Every structure is written in C-alpha cells, then in structure tokens.
C-alpha cells in the first residue's frame, strides 16, 4: 500500500514525464509510441526505478538525448552527475548525448554550467505550458525562415522583440541566443 504523499509524488512524475515527451517531440526528437504509457504502466516503471528516456533526433542520427528523473528525496549532487555521465558514455559510446535532469529541487549552479546539461524542477513540468488555452502556438524558425522574415520586413534581428532564455517557453523549446520564435 502507498501513502497519499507517495501517490501524489508519483502522479507528479507521471505528468512531468508526459510533458517531457511533448518537449522532446516539439524539439524534433523521435518519441516512439511505446514511450507513452498509462498511469498503471508508469507505476510499474517507477517502482522498478526505470525512470529515464533515451531517444535520437529525427534529422540527425548522431544527436541523442537522455532524460533522467531523480527520484531520491535527497538533492542531486555532483557525484550523481559524474555517475550518470559515466553510465551514459558507457551505454552510448560515440554519440553526442544531451542530458535533461528532472529533480524535485533546483540544481546546484556548478552542475548547470555544462552546455550539454539542462534541468527542470518537477513542479515546472506538471502542466505543459504550451497546451494552456491562453498560450499562442510557438515555433522555432529555421535559418531559411529567418532570412525570409528579415528580408520581407527589411529589418535586422536586433529590431525584433526579445524573449529571455530563462523564460519558461524558451526553456520548453531549448532555444539559444539568436533563435527566433514564430508566434
């Protein structure tokens, strides 16, 4: 039997996992149908501690992503990162693997300095912000689309409105400085 806190915690991880799958799909990664699962299937996976997702980019076979869900109640530490990176490089040698870490608490800033690592706090992922009724549709523009846009309006990138990298929608799409959204 589970206590109420445990069930609430599991449901948060279930919802966060579904949001992560949406994020991966929106960023151009392959999300196989078997990754989508019922809450009962998820509970079994949770109990077995098999809380990770690994997939590849649709257009670039050599680029992949590994999502790690930190289930422990203790904070994720540098030694956890070292163990995780070692495990990933052993499992997937010769691949450029980006890592997303989902934790209950904010990660140590020293861990976040690596550009191949991204982190989300569990509570940030319970609801998919892109599916909110008041949220317009966002798309990251390709270089070709940006060129056409700038020529059509005779403007430079600097003249476009800015959105900050820490903004939740920027984090959702994993954009970097210089990327442009079509809203």
N, C-alpha and C positions, 0 to 999 in steps of 0.2 A: 504494500500500500504506500501511497505517496502523500506527503502533507501538502496543504494548499500552496505554500510558498514554492515548493518544488514544481508543482504543476504550472503555476504562473510563470516561473522561470523557464520551464520547458516550452511553454506556449510562446514566450518572447523569442526564444531561439528559433522556434519553428517559423514565426512571422519574419524574423530577421533573415533567415535562410532564404525564404521566398523573395524577399526584397533583393538580396544579394544575387539571386538567379536573374531577376529583372535587370539589375545593374549590369551583369555580365552580358546579357543579351543585348542591351542598349549600347554597350561598348564594343559590340562586334565579336563576342566570343561564342563558341558553339555551346548551346545549352541542350543537351540530349534530353529526350522526353523522360527517361528513367531518373533524371535528377529531380523532377517534380514529383512529389510524393504526398500521400495522405498524412494526417497527423499521427495515425497509428503506426504507419511505416517509419515515420520520423522518430517516434518514441523508442522504437527498437534500435534504430541507429544511434540515438542519443545514449541509450543505456549501454550500448557496446562501445561508446566513446569514439565512434567513427564519424566525427564531425569535421569533415573537410570536403572541399570541392576542388577538383582539378580539371581544367579544360584548356583548349587551344583557341587561338584567334582564328576566325573564319578565313581571312585573306592571307594570313601569314603563319604558316605551319610551325615555324621555329619560335614563335612567341606564344607563351602559355601563361596561365595564371593559377595560383594555388590559394584557396581561401581557407584560413584556419580559424576555427571557433574555439576560443579559450574558455573552457567550461569551468575551470577551477575558480573557487571563490577568492583565492589569493591573486594579487596583481601579476600581470605578465612582466617578466624581468628579462634582462639582457641574456642571462644564461638560457632562458626558454627560447629566445630568438636564435642563439647560436645552435642549440639542438635542432630547432625547426629548420634552419637553413642547411645544416649538415644533412638532415634527413631528406630534404628536398633535392639537394645536389646529388645524393646517392641514388635516389629514386629516378630522377630525371636528368641524367648527365647530358652535357652538350646542348642544353636548352636555356633560353633566356626566360626565366620564370619570375614573373612579378608576384608579389605576395600581398594579400589582404588579410589583416588580422582583426577579428571581431572580439572585443573584450567588454567586460562589464564596466570598467573604469577607464579613464583617459590613460593612454600610454605615456611612458617616460619620453620626454622630448629627444633624448640622445638616441633612442631607438628609431624615432621618426626621421632622422636626418638622412637616412639612406633613401635614394630616389626609387628603388625597386620595391619599397615597402609602403603600404598605405594602411591606415587603421580607421575603424569605425567603432563607436561605442554602441553596445547592444540596443539601448533605448532609442538611438537615432534611426534604427532600421526597422522598428516595429511597424511603422507605416511607410509605405512607398510614397514619397512626396510627389512624384510625377503623376500619380493616379488620383490626386486630390481634385475635386470638382472645380476649384478655383485656380488651378495651376494650368497655364497655357502649355502647349506642346513645345518642347525644346529639342533642337537637333544641332549637333556639332557639324559645322560646314566643312567641306573638303577644300583643299587648296584651290582647285579649279573654281568652285562656287564663290570663294572669297575674291578671287581675281575678277570674276564677272561682276560681283557686287560693287567692288571698289571702282571699276571702270564705269559701270552704269550710272553711279551717282557722283562720279568724279571726286572721290574722297580718299583719304588715307585711313589706315587702321586706327590711328590716334584720334580721329574725329568720331569714332563710334562710341556709344555708351559703354561704360566699363562694368564688369561684374567681378567681384573678388574671388580669388582661388579658394579661400575658406568658406565661401557661400555654399549652403547645402546642395544646391543644384549643380554647382561646379564640381563638388566632391562626388556627387552621384555619377556624373559622366566622366570623372577623372581627367578633366581638362588641364592644360598647362597654359602658361602665359602666352598670349598671341593667338590662342584658339578663339573662334568666333561662333556664337550660337545664332541659329535662325529660330525665331520665336513666332 
